[in-house]
Amino acid sequence: MVDYDLVIIGAGWAGFNAALRAKELGLKVCLIEKAEIGGTCLNKGCIPTKTLIQSAKIFSLTKKSAAFGIETLTPKIAFNKIQERKEKVIQQLRSGMQFMLKGIDFLNAQAQILSPEEVKVTEQIIKTKFILIATGSKPIELSKIKFDRQKVVSSDEILDLKEIPSSLLIIGGGIIGCEFASLFSALGSRVCIVELMPQLLLGVDSEIAKKIETVFKKKGIRVSTNTDATSVDLRSYNLILVCVSRAPQTEGLGLEELGVKLKKGKIIVDEYLKTSIPNIFAAGDCTGKIMLAHFAAYQGRIAAENIANPNNLRKADNTIIPNCIFTDPEIASVGLTEENATEKGIEIKINKFDFLGSGMARIIDETEGFIKVVSDKKTEQILGASIIGPKATELIAIFGLAVSVNLKLSQIRQTIFAHPTLSECITEALGPNYAI
């Protein structure tokens, strides 16, 4: 007798969203998670980092409150209170997720796949028609700079610090490194970023990367690109964060014995998210594709739909994925960058608008940054956009929609945005006066 239609291993954004969608489609679902529900994003990633970043932003705003005509005493950081708030936010969201799982069996335990139809959980063997692997990812450790979880830490441990480090070396100038640099610099740490590649945020528009490096240096953050971390004197820093990348987390599941194809630890899936075994699917970071929570959620939903409707399979082929970086100022992008479009041989037009020209940016005193839009020169179809500046991570959604439905510059220009808002900067950027 089959216990379930679908067993999902991993309750992060991919597994959780897959479980909800599978339940909607009438499947009997069991969701298994060895740690906490919510996976990396809720417990060791998106939510805790952004909660800490918000506290740092409030501190920065308080320090410059006199510029707004508000006289305050010298603000002080109660780091224990900041950490308490972070834990409260996580717990509230975790409770909400648990509530949403009504009608889905949730097991908090380690899982091992014995066969394509059997999953072992503690001493119990569960029988199922389909299996979805959604076990996420983990921080990569450098061979020459090992984690000791005290002085040399990953992005997991740094979230649970008891006090703010007086000096912080960040090895890796990607999204994680830049967010933590912005955070701890605002909280008073002396911060240095070391990056092996020629620029920070590899893959981001080069103008945006140069701008954030300039902003960081203004804030006193030392940036060393083209630098091997082994050449740096580690003794000069109280804390060292290694965040060079993340790797799929697939150990202990029994995949190799089962014959599930892997490549450098990544689970190989086809365009429908099937593995090499027809009734085993995989979604999220463990597939090693794009390691973003919202992409994992998308993959999870597609996988659930394909499991529920095997005769009407959908491809997981949506490439319009917003990338958001919560530095100060924020960075966001979607679609093609100028470099991407040039490499593809597309004749492009670039439109830009500097936030210095925005009334709302002046009002909130956040004028650093710009909007950059890439379009096809012949058709005016919007191909992509990159933003550095206030609320960039919110504004990018408009461009995500524009790229998804192939809107043209003129169609956005004709849209009326409210004044004074940051969103009206989008129509300003697309005006003929700002084309270059």
Helices and strands as residue ranges (DSSP letters): E 4-9, H 13-24, E 29-32, H 39-44, H 46-63, G 65-68, H 79-100, E 105-107, E 111-115, E 118-121, E 124-133, E 137-139, E 152-153, G 157-160, E 167-171, H 175-186, E 190-194, H 206-218, E 222-224, G 229-231, G 234-236, E 239-242, E 246-248, H 255-258, E 262-263, E 266-267, E 280-282, G 284-287, H 293-308, E 323-325, E 330-335, H 338-343, E 348-354, G 355-357, H 359-363, E 370-376, E 382-389, H 392-404, H 409-413, H 424-430, G 432-434
